[in-house]
Amino acid sequence: MSVFDEDPIRRFSAVPPSDQSTTVLFLEDAPSFVAKLRRAKTVRIEATFYQEGAQTLEFSVEGFKWP
C-alpha cells in the first residue's frame, strides 16, 4: 500500500525475483508508481515484514534528482 502526499491510498502488487531472494521485490505496475513518485513530496509505503507485521515507511522525495 502506498500514499503519495495526501492522495488516497493505492495498492501496488509486488513479486519476488526469480532467484527467490528475500531482499528484493519488483512492482508489477512500476511505471504508474514512478509517475506518481516523480510528482510527490512524500511517499508512505506500508509493507508486511516477517515476524514484524505491517510497518509504514515514510520517505521525503521532494527534490529527488531524476536521471
Secondary structure, 3 states (H helix, E strand, C coil): CEEECCCCCECCCEECCCCCCCCCCEECCHHHHHHHHHHCCEEEEEEEECCCEEEEEEEECCCCCCC
